[in-house]
Amino acid sequence: MAGSSEFISIDAEAHALLQRHCANTGQSMRGWVEQLISERVGDPWRLVVVESPLAGDRELNLLYLDVCLRDCLLRGDAPFASHGLYVGPLRDEDAAERSRGMNAGFAWRRCAAATVVYVDLGISGGMKAGVEHAHKVGCEVEIRSLFTQGFAWKWVDTTSIAKVHPSRSAADVRSRCMEILGCAP
């Protein structure tokens, strides 16, 4: 196990070196990671964590998530959505597994430039937890609506959002999502 502890020691040393570099240059670790990725990939992709609902009408919410991911990609964002990725291997109805999936998603937020919250279908408990985590780790939060021009949402306090416009019907959202994805409704 000496190799294992040497690896941890090297990793900790590299982390300390990066912290010193960032302190000396005034660059954040997140900024450094984004710059490194941009240099390696050659494109200025911005890493974002996506928050959208999963609970409730799962079929509709996963369709909506596809449209949210498309919106991110067309904006130049490289999106990550744990609730779309982990819905297969983990059971959302099992509290321990749901928590494990949410925490895995939260871990990604440490590298993200922003958390983007898609609000057309409302704010679920999981989304609220994601926004609270974003605030906790200092990750920028962007509110987006795909279907409502001039939508109005407001911050109630530093960790919660209140809906101030009427919601759309599930059929309307499903039809609009299918249209955006180029599928027949």
Residue, then its C-alpha position, 0 to 999 in steps of 0.5 A: m500500500a506504499g504506492s497508494s499513499e505515495f499517490i495520495s501524497i503526490d496528489a495532495e502535493a499537486h493540489a497544494l501547488l495549484q492552490r499556491h499558483c492560483a493564490n499568486t496569480g489571482q486566478s480561481m481554481r475553477g478558472w484554471v480548470e476552465q482555461l486548461i480544458s479550453e486549451r486542450v479542447g481548443d474550444p471555449w466550452r463552458l462546463v455547466v450543471v443542469e437543474s430540471p425536474l425529474a419527479g412527477d411525469r418522468e417521461l415528460n421531464l426526461l423529454y424536457l431534459d433533452v431539450c434543456l441539454r440541446d439548449c445548453l449545447l447550442r449556447g456553447d455550454a458542456p452540460f452535465a445532468s446527473h438526474g438524466l445520467y443516473v436515472g437508470p442505475l439508481r432508483d429515485e424512489d429509494a431515498a438512499e440511492r436518490s441521495r447518492g445520485m444527488n451527491a454525485g451530481f453535486a461533486w461535478r458542480r465543483c468544476a462547473a462555471a455555472t448551474v443552469v436552472y430550467v424553470d418551465l416545469g417549476i422547481s422540484g425539491g431536487m432542483k432547490a437542493g441543487v440551487e442551495h448547493a450551488h450557493k454553498v460552493g459559490c457556483e453562479v446560478e442562471i435561470r433559464s426558460l425555453f418556452t416563455q418570453g419575458f418570463a418572471w422568476k425572482w429570488v425569494d432569498t439566497t437559496s430559494i426561488a418562487k414562481v411568479h408566472p402561470s405554468r404551461s400544460a403538460a401537453d403543451v410542453r410535450s408538443r413544444c419539446m417534440e417540435i424543438l427536437g424535430c420529432a412528430p408530437 
